[in-house]
Amino acid sequence: MKFRNFKMVGYVVYGRGSFNQLDEILAPQRKGDAPMIFLVDHFFEGKPLLNRIPVRGKDKVILADVTYEPKTTQVDALAKQLKEEFGTVSGIIGIGGGSTMDLAKAVGLMMNNPGSSADYQGWDLVKVPGVYKVGIPTLSGTGAEVSRTTVLTGPTRKLGMNSDFTPFDQIVLDPELTANAPANQRFYTGMDCYIHCIESLEGTYLNEFSKSYGEKALQLCQKVFVEKDTWDDTCDDMLMMASYAGGMSIAYSQVGVAHAVSYGLSYLLGTKHGIGNCIVMNHLEEYYPAGVKEFKYMVEKNQIEIPTGICKGLSDEQFNKMMDVSLGMKPLWENALGADWEKIMTRDKLRALYEKL
């Protein structure tokens, strides 16, 4: 048996106010007058956080439009813009939710790799390290801060640039940055973490490494969304660590049915990842009965509205495109249903599931 030898994040700083150390953290990584590029979620336009970014010299702050999840075209355009403007950069710093961090990882890689980011959608296709990359989450749940992938929607599929060169060199985990997140968004992203844990802990790839992180992440999600009656600072602290542990859990295992199905929604309809997972999880009693029951309780307790009927009126061609994207996620299906997954999740069965959404 060959064991996976996986790359983790280089450096981690955690704590309230740790964002204030960013200038000090970046200083040794600066290469001459090559700038640091701060890719910031457009949610922060006009907000105080922008004034706290330690801009020096030619550094540039770019507000990233993450209304939709990152596309390979967006990554390529940003990398091209930076190469034309600066030639080279000292590093890329992603400040925002999972989409912003994925964008930062992908642009960081494309600063040093030829062609289009679409050429690298898959496993271990990136051959050259990118520039220095920092991830600073302002939402907790996706695990993008620790993962070895950057999920992109390309011309033919939605798939990550999964490689040892993808993880951040540094992450800054400051729970203060998540304090003003809109309640709905916070819930959807938190549920991404919860669903990671359910899929990892009930998957065929499970081992003690992923189990130890997954169980802790699940416990923290339950404390926040099941046990707590009012939101306070400790919720932000716990959810940030749940996101980290949840991301670590799937690093050595895999996600499952909810993620595989939501990739199809995202590719065709542009459904955001967290919401997409929630829409799908609502209908997965057959696969995760206990998890779905608890999920529905959390939805009700936190007074969250899960969209319904989003696949209504789609054509056969559109259903087929979603199914192609979803069934292309082979490791996810194998983790969820075992080696014979193709006999279990037939196209007819998957079509019926999409029709419920």
FITOR-400824 format. One record per residue (C-alpha): x, y, z. Coordinates in steps of 0.001 Angstrom, whole numbers, plus 524288, in hexadecimal, padded with zeros to 5 digits. Layout:
FITOR-400824
{atom {X,Y,Z}},
...
//
This chain:
FITOR-400824
{atom {80000,80000,80000}},
{atom {80507,80D89,7FC84}},
{atom {8021B,81819,8067B}},
{atom {7FF58,82612,802A1}},
{atom {809E4,82FA3,80651}},
{atom {8025B,83C48,806D5}},
{atom {806CF,84A48,807B3}},
{atom {801AF,852F1,81293}},
{atom {80197,861AC,8148C}},
{atom {80F20,866DA,817E2}},
{atom {80C07,8704E,822F7}},
{atom {7FFEB,872ED,82B23}},
{atom {7FD15,87E5B,8342C}},
{atom {7F08D,87DE0,83C23}},
{atom {7EA31,88787,84564}},
{atom {7E1A2,89383,84687}},
{atom {7E90A,89F2A,8411D}},
{atom {7F332,896B0,83A20}},
{atom {7EFF9,89DDD,82D68}},
{atom {7F79E,8A951,83342}},
{atom {80428,8A14B,831A9}},
{atom {80299,8A050,822E8}},
{atom {80C9D,8AAEF,81FD4}},
{atom {816BC,8A422,82851}},
{atom {8137C,896C5,82244}},
{atom {814CA,89BDA,81451}},
{atom {82155,8A3BE,81651}},
{atom {82B0E,89861,814BB}},
{atom {823D6,8938B,80898}},
{atom {82540,8A03B,800F2}},
{atom {82E51,89F1D,7F537}},
{atom {8343D,8AC63,7F1E1}},
{atom {829A0,8B584,7ED18}},
{atom {820D8,8AA7B,7E7FE}},
{atom {81394,8AD4C,7EE0C}},
{atom {80A8E,8A574,7F6B3}},
{atom {7FD23,8A405,7F073}},
{atom {7F188,8A3ED,7F9A2}},
{atom {7E5A0,89D4A,7F3AD}},
{atom {7DA51,8A169,7FC4C}},
{atom {7CC1E,89CE4,7FBE3}},
{atom {7C40B,8A800,7F5E1}},
{atom {7BB35,8A705,801FA}},
{atom {7C561,8AFA1,808C8}},
{atom {7C48D,8BAF9,7FF35}},
{atom {7C359,8C760,8075D}},
{atom {7C4F6,8BFBD,8141D}},
{atom {7CF3E,8C26F,81EA8}},
{atom {7D6D8,8B5D7,81BDB}},
{atom {7DC57,8BBB0,80F45}},
{atom {7E331,8C65E,81718}},
{atom {7E9D2,8BC23,81FA1}},
{atom {7F0D2,8B57F,8144B}},
{atom {7FF91,8B82B,8159F}},
{atom {80208,8BDD0,8080C}},
{atom {8104A,8C11D,80503}},
{atom {816F1,8C67E,7F8DC}},
{atom {8109B,8C161,7EC60}},
{atom {8074D,8B835,7F3A2}},
{atom {7F9DB,8B737,7EDB9}},
{atom {7EC80,8B455,7F38B}},
{atom {7E321,8ADE2,7E9E8}},
{atom {7D4E2,8AC47,7ED7A}},
{atom {7D132,89ECA,7E888}},
{atom {7C366,89D2D,7E366}},
{atom {7BF36,8902E,7E93C}},
{atom {7B0B7,89176,7E63D}},
{atom {7B30D,884AD,7DF18}},
{atom {7BD38,87A8C,7E27A}},
{atom {7CA94,87C45,7DBF2}},
{atom {7CB9E,8790F,7CD86}},
{atom {7D7F4,8753E,7C63C}},
{atom {7D5C8,88130,7BD70}},
{atom {7D5DD,88A2C,7C96A}},
{atom {7E261,883E8,7CE94}},
{atom {7E931,884FB,7C16A}},
{atom {7E520,8933E,7BFA6}},
{atom {7EA2A,89708,7CD2C}},
{atom {7F723,88FF2,7CB64}},
{atom {7F8EA,89649,7BDEF}},
{atom {7F5BF,8A3C4,7C372}},
{atom {7FFC2,8A24C,7CE61}},
{atom {80A6C,89D22,7C561}},
{atom {80856,8A867,7BBE5}},
{atom {8080C,8B29A,7C6B7}},
{atom {8130B,8ADB0,7CF7C}},
{atom {81A31,8A299,7C8A5}},
{atom {81B31,89B54,7D57A}},
{atom {81556,89CAF,7E315}},
{atom {81A0A,89940,7F0B8}},
{atom {80D78,89282,7F467}},
{atom {7FEB8,89163,7F3A7}},
{atom {7F684,89334,7FFEA}},
{atom {7E863,88E8E,7FF71}},
{atom {7DF55,89522,80952}},
{atom {7D146,89045,80954}},
{atom {7C923,883F6,8089C}},
{atom {7CC3A,87744,80198}},
{atom {7CA97,87D0B,7F3F8}},
{atom {7D440,8880E,7F69D}},
{atom {7DE2B,87EB8,7FC8A}},
{atom {7DCB5,87554,7F10E}},
{atom {7DEB7,880B5,7E7BE}},
{atom {7EB15,884C0,7EEF9}},
{atom {7F0A0,876F2,7EE96}},
{atom {7EDB8,8757D,7E01C}},
{atom {7F334,882D6,7DC3B}},
{atom {7FF46,88016,7E48A}},
{atom {80189,87377,7DCFD}},
{atom {7FF0D,879AA,7CFAA}},
{atom {80947,88444,7D20B}},
{atom {8139F,879B6,7CFD6}},
{atom {80CD3,86F5F,7C778}},
{atom {80A79,870A0,7B8BB}},
{atom {7FD90,86F8A,7B180}},
{atom {7F001,8706C,7B760}},
{atom {7EB9E,86C52,7C4EA}},
{atom {7E205,86337,7BDDA}},
{atom {7EDF5,85B1E,7B9D6}},
{atom {7F055,857E5,7C81F}},
{atom {7E2AA,853B8,7CC49}},
{atom {7E4EF,84624,7D1A8}},
{atom {7EE78,83F2A,7DA84}},
{atom {7FD07,84275,7DB1D}},
{atom {7FDBA,8497E,7CE07}},
{atom {80483,855A0,7D397}},
{atom {81338,853A0,7D22B}},
{atom {81901,860B0,7D67A}},
{atom {8172A,86765,7E3B4}},
{atom {80F4F,87407,7E335}},
{atom {812EA,880B0,7EA09}},
{atom {811C3,88234,7F8C5}},
{atom {80370,880DD,7FCEC}},
{atom {7FC2A,884F6,8093B}},
{atom {7EE1E,88165,80CC8}},
{atom {7E633,889AD,81648}},
{atom {7D840,884AA,81812}},
{atom {7CD6C,88E55,81B57}},
{atom {7C335,88370,81B43}},
{atom {7C4D9,87637,821B4}},
{atom {7C123,86911,81C2D}},
{atom {7C69B,86635,80EB3}},
{atom {7D3DB,8614C,8135D}},
{atom {7D9C9,86835,8076D}},
{atom {7E41E,86DC2,81080}},
{atom {7EA2B,8602E,8125E}},
{atom {7E680,85889,80625}},
{atom {7EFA1,8544D,7FB1E}},
{atom {7E5C0,85858,7F0DE}},
{atom {7E00E,8648D,7EAFD}},
{atom {7D2AC,861C9,7E54D}},
{atom {7D053,86863,7D827}},
{atom {7C587,86850,7CDFF}},
{atom {7CC15,865ED,7C0F2}},
{atom {7C73A,86539,7B2F4}},
{atom {7C310,856F4,7B441}},
{atom {7C2A5,853C1,7C2BA}},
{atom {7C354,85847,7D0B6}},
{atom {7CF8A,85285,7D6B5}},
{atom {7DAC4,856B4,7DF41}},
{atom {7E91F,858A4,7DC99}},
{atom {7ECA2,84DD1,7E62F}},
{atom {7FB48,84DDD,7E8A2}},
{atom {8061F,84EA3,7F2B0}},
{atom {808D2,85C78,7EDDC}},
{atom {7FAEA,8612D,7F093}},
{atom {7FA94,862AA,7FF8B}},
{atom {7FD43,86FE1,80587}},
{atom {80AD7,872B1,80AE0}},
{atom {804AD,87A2E,8161B}},
{atom {7F718,87B8F,81BDE}},
{atom {7F246,885C2,82572}},
{atom {7E6AD,88109,82D8F}},
{atom {7E0CC,88CE5,83443}},
{atom {7D2D7,88A53,83904}},
{atom {7D07D,8990E,83A31}},
{atom {7D007,899BF,82B51}},
{atom {7C3EF,89100,82ACC}},
{atom {7BC08,898EF,834A5}},
{atom {7B3D0,8A0CE,82B09}},
{atom {7B079,895E6,82177}},
{atom {7A215,895C4,81D5A}},
{atom {79AC9,88B31,82520}},
{atom {7964D,88395,8191F}},
{atom {7A3D1,88393,81311}},
{atom {7A9EB,87F88,81FEB}},
{atom {7A05F,8742E,820F0}},
{atom {7A25C,86F59,812EB}},
{atom {7B124,86FA4,81467}},
{atom {7B081,86956,821E2}},
{atom {7A81F,85E9C,81C09}},
{atom {7B275,85C48,811A2}},
{atom {7BB3D,8585F,81D00}},
{atom {7B08F,85043,8238D}},
{atom {7ADCA,84909,816BF}},
{atom {7BC81,846C9,81497}},
{atom {7BCBC,83FF8,821B7}},
{atom {7B0BF,83773,81F64}},
{atom {7B5CA,83344,81204}},
{atom {7C393,830C2,816D9}},
{atom {7BF7E,8296B,82339}},
{atom {7B5EC,820B9,81BE5}},
{atom {7BE7E,81E5F,81003}},
{atom {7C5C0,81227,80BC3}},
{atom {7D2B1,819B0,80BC7}},
{atom {7D1D6,81C47,81A71}},
{atom {7DDFC,81A39,822B5}},
{atom {7E231,81E76,83058}},
{atom {7E92A,82A7F,82B1A}},
{atom {7DD37,83048,82488}},
{atom {7D43F,82B07,82F1E}},
{atom {7DB5D,83256,839FD}},
{atom {7DA18,83F66,832E6}},
{atom {7CC64,83C92,82DC8}},
{atom {7C6E1,83903,83B15}},
{atom {7CC56,84576,84129}},
{atom {7C72C,84DFE,8361A}},
{atom {7B9C6,84796,8370F}},
{atom {7B96A,849A0,845C0}},
{atom {7BCA7,8582A,84412}},
{atom {7B21B,859CA,83997}},
{atom {7A831,8536C,842AA}},
{atom {7AC12,85C73,84DDB}},
{atom {7AA11,86864,8453A}},
{atom {79DCF,864B1,83DA5}},
{atom {796D5,85B32,846CE}},
{atom {79A79,85EB4,854D0}},
{atom {79C46,86D7E,8544C}},
{atom {79011,875F8,85532}},
{atom {79679,88308,8525F}},
{atom {7A225,88663,849E5}},
{atom {7AE10,88B83,85119}},
{atom {7BCCE,88C95,84F35}},
{atom {7BF14,87E84,8535A}},
{atom {7B6C8,87A09,847B7}},
{atom {7C006,880F6,83E50}},
{atom {7CBC9,87AFE,8455B}},
{atom {7C62F,86D34,844F5}},
{atom {7C18C,86DFB,836E7}},
{atom {7CED8,872A3,8323A}},
{atom {7D546,866C1,83866}},
{atom {7CA5E,85DDE,83362}},
{atom {7CD71,862AB,8259A}},
{atom {7DBF8,85FE8,82779}},
{atom {7D9A7,85258,82D2D}},
{atom {7CF37,84F2A,82306}},
{atom {7D899,852DB,8181E}},
{atom {7E31C,84A47,81E49}},
{atom {7D976,83F0D,81F78}},
{atom {7D6A3,83E89,810E1}},
{atom {7E507,8406B,80D71}},
{atom {7E747,8321F,810BB}},
{atom {7D9D3,82CFE,80CFB}},
{atom {7CF83,832E7,803F8}},
{atom {7C204,83917,80389}},
{atom {7B60A,83235,7FE19}},
{atom {7A87E,832E0,7F7FD}},
{atom {7A4B5,840DE,7FBC6}},
{atom {7B130,8469D,7F61E}},
{atom {7B0E2,83E1D,7E9DC}},
{atom {7A2E7,84244,7E6D7}},
{atom {7A4F3,850A1,7EA4D}},
{atom {7B069,8519B,7E0BF}},
{atom {7A68A,84F53,7D5CB}},
{atom {79DA9,85A28,7DB04}},
{atom {7A8FE,86374,7DC08}},
{atom {7ADF4,86089,7CE52}},
{atom {7A0D9,86231,7C79A}},
{atom {7998C,86BF9,7D026}},
{atom {7A4AE,87326,7D6F1}},
{atom {79F5E,86EF2,7E441}},
{atom {7A8E5,872EF,7EF02}},
{atom {7AFA0,8675C,7F562}},
{atom {7AA4E,868A1,8034D}},
{atom {79C3F,86AD0,7FF00}},
{atom {79D67,85FF7,7F4EE}},
{atom {7A1C6,85634,7FF39}},
{atom {7963F,85A10,807E2}},
{atom {78C78,858B0,7FCA9}},
{atom {79187,84AF2,7F9DF}},
{atom {79334,846AE,80817}},
{atom {784BB,84965,80A3F}},
{atom {781B5,83D76,801B3}},
{atom {78C22,83387,805B0}},
{atom {78517,82B9A,8103E}},
{atom {78818,81F41,808A1}},
{atom {796C4,8215C,80A09}},
{atom {798A6,828EF,816C0}},
{atom {78C30,826D8,81EE2}},
{atom {79149,82BC6,82C09}},
{atom {798DF,83718,825F4}},
{atom {78D2F,83BAF,81DF6}},
{atom {7843C,83B10,829C9}},
{atom {78D9F,84393,831B9}},
{atom {78FD7,84C89,82608}},
{atom {78130,84F05,824DC}},
{atom {7807E,851E2,8336A}},
{atom {78B7E,85BEF,83215}},
{atom {784BB,86250,82668}},
{atom {7783A,863BD,82E53}},
{atom {77EDF,86813,83AEF}},
{atom {786D0,87282,833F2}},
{atom {77B05,876E5,82BD0}},
{atom {781D3,87519,81ECE}},
{atom {77AB5,8740A,811DD}},
{atom {78033,8698A,808D8}},
{atom {77CB2,86C61,7FA8A}},
{atom {77425,86250,7F3A6}},
{atom {77008,85FD1,7E593}},
{atom {77CC9,86494,7DFA8}},
{atom {77CEC,859C6,7D54A}},
{atom {76EF9,85C4E,7D114}},
{atom {76D30,85D90,7C26D}},
{atom {77ADD,85951,7BE9D}},
{atom {77C7A,8528F,7B170}},
{atom {7816B,8449A,7AFA2}},
{atom {78E01,84A6E,7AA67}},
{atom {78FCE,8527C,7B6BF}},
{atom {78D0B,846E0,7BFAA}},
{atom {796D4,83ED7,7B7E6}},
{atom {7A14D,84955,7B954}},
{atom {79F63,849C9,7C816}},
{atom {79FEF,83AFC,7C8D8}},
{atom {7AC5E,83A77,7C0A1}},
{atom {7B317,84427,7C9B4}},
{atom {7AE45,83D09,7D5D9}},
{atom {7B1AB,82F43,7D15E}},
{atom {7BF35,83421,7CD9B}},
{atom {7C23A,8359F,7DC2D}},
{atom {7C61F,8274E,7DD64}},
{atom {7CDBD,827B6,7EA3D}},
{atom {7C206,82E42,7F0F4}},
{atom {7B88D,823CD,7EC61}},
{atom {7C1EA,818E0,7EFE1}},
{atom {7C3B9,81E68,7FD83}},
{atom {7B4F3,81F7C,7FF3E}},
{atom {7B046,812CF,7F92E}},
{atom {7BC0B,809D7,7F79F}},
{atom {7C311,80410,7EBE9}},
{atom {7B648,7FFF6,7E55F}},
{atom {7B08B,80DAA,7E615}},
{atom {7AD34,80E0A,7D78C}},
{atom {7A392,802D6,7D970}},
{atom {79D38,80A39,7E4C4}},
{atom {79CEA,8182D,7DF81}},
{atom {79772,8161B,7D1E5}},
{atom {79462,82199,7C8FF}},
{atom {785C7,81F3D,7CB32}},
{atom {78795,81FB5,7D9E0}},
{atom {78FD5,82C04,7D933}},
{atom {78609,83275,7CFFE}},
{atom {77B0D,82F93,7D9B9}},
{atom {78331,835B6,7E493}},
{atom {785B3,8421F,7DC87}},
{atom {7773E,84308,7D965}},
{atom {77436,843B0,7E80D}},
{atom {77CEC,84F9B,7E9A4}},
//
